[in-house]
Structure formats: structure tokens, C-alpha cells
Amino acid sequence: MKGEPSEFGAYRLLAGAVVPRPIAWVSSRSGDGVDNLAPYSFFNVVAVDPPVLMFAPVGTGEDLKDTPRNVLDTEEFVVNVVTADLAEAMNATSATLAAGESEFDHAGLEKADAERVDAARVADARVAFECRLYDAIEVGGSTMILGEVVYAHVDDDVATAGALDVTKLDAVGRLSGSYYATTRDRFAMERPP
Ligand SMILES: Cc1cc2nc3c(=O)[nH]c(=O)nc-3n(C[C@H](O)[C@H](O)[C@H](O)COP(=O)(O)O)c2cc1C
């Protein structure tokens, strides 16, 4: 197979080959005070100085999902890390709900207060990043949200000697369709000098 991306169906091609994708489980608060929570797997680290993350919801302008709308209004959000024990709840929060209904309630998730931003975080998330909007860039039919991490929560259970320990985290990633991957099947390689 070869050809222009549209011949393969660009979404299927890109989402099937760029795998596994980490999942930003983004919590935000609407102007009416409703706590929103949704997963976004078009997600990654952009910079470490300053520490900046990005996620990219489909939609632009007036046609935005709740998360980017809230983030553009408040300029604040939390990225919660999805671990295997929270995968089902994460999936439940991707449901389309009536305006005013919180995904936290829908998925039976407990909220915790953030320290620096006006948004709830997922109480059971082992890692959560409180972010302030750094920039928002329309890319075709999507809006890339860049957030600077201003405060981090790391559960002691996933730390070793004061640092986050990836072998303890049990994060999950998205493949494509309904497939996900765990991070349990690891291998190590030393980097050449
Ligand atoms: C694992 C997973 C990853 C997703 N990633 C994205 C994504 O990167 N971009 C997107 O627009 N929607 C993505 N979605 C769909 C949104 O989560 C879904 O549209 C959700 O209802 C948006 O909620 P909101 O309107 O409260 O922000 C994903 C769904 C799942 C289950």
C-alpha cells in the first residue's frame, strides 16, 4: 500500500501507526462550575523548560468540545495520567453527556482539589499535572492546546527515591479502534555514547 494519506483514511492511518499514544485525561471547569473530564490521546510533551504539554481536540472556533472550550475560557486545566486500574473509568468519561452533567459523576470518580488551578483533579490518579494555558493553535480542523505545568502531584506509590518510577506507574496507552496497551511488557536498552 502506498499513496496520499486520504487514500487510506488519514485518521485510521495516523492513529493506527502512531502507537501507543499516551492519554491526557483532562479535567477542566466550565463557567457554570461544572467539572468536566475527558480523554485525549493526541497528546505529548512539547518542552521541558518550561515544562509544556499539548493535546489536540478535534474542532475549531465555535465548534469546540467542552474541554477546549473550558480551557480557552479559564486558561487552566489538569492532565491526569491514566493507569490500568482507571482505564474503564477513563473510557466512561469519553461519553457525550448533556450539558451540565459532570463526567466525574457519570464515571463514579472522586474529585480532589487542585493547588494552583481552578479545576478538579481525579483523586485516584497517581500523577496529575496542573497546567496553565500556554498557547492554542488551530491546526486544520483541530485545536492544539499547549499547557505549562505549574504544579505536579505524584503518588508515593509510583515513586522511588524521590523520583517518578515508570516501572511502578502502570500507565496505559491508546492504540487504535478499541485497542489499548499497558506498559507492563518492557525491555531495556542502553543508549550508545
Ligand atoms: C482513549 C481516548 C482518546 C481520545 N482522544 C481524542 C483526541 O485526541 N482528540 C479528540 O478530539 N477526541 C478524542 N477522544 C474523544 C473525546 O474524549 C470525546 O469526544 C469526549 O466526549 C470529549 O469530551 P468533552 O466534550 O467533555 O471535552 C478520545 C476518546 C478516547 C476514549
The ligand as an ORCA input file, in Angstrom:
! r2SCAN-3c Opt
* xyz 0 1
  C      -8.795      6.985     24.725
  C      -9.498      8.109     24.016
  C      -8.737      9.091     23.390
  C      -9.358     10.156     22.727
  N      -8.581     11.096     22.114
  C      -9.150     12.139     21.490
  C      -8.336     13.139     20.850
  O      -7.107     13.097     20.867
  N      -8.978     14.171     20.230
  C     -10.348     14.278     20.230
  O     -10.887     15.252     19.693
  N     -11.142     13.366     20.855
  C     -10.567     12.308     21.476
  N     -11.356     11.371     22.110
  C     -12.811     11.581     22.169
  C     -13.192     12.531     23.320
  O     -12.747     12.006     24.573
  C     -14.734     12.683     23.354
  O     -15.147     13.372     22.187
  C     -15.247     13.386     24.594
  O     -16.656     13.301     24.648
  C     -14.869     14.842     24.640
  O     -15.362     15.356     25.860
  P     -15.530     16.899     26.182
  O     -16.522     17.468     25.185
  O     -16.057     16.879     27.586
  O     -14.181     17.536     26.077
  C     -10.770     10.264     22.726
  C     -11.541      9.253     23.350
  C     -10.907      8.184     23.983
  C     -11.739      7.119     24.652
*
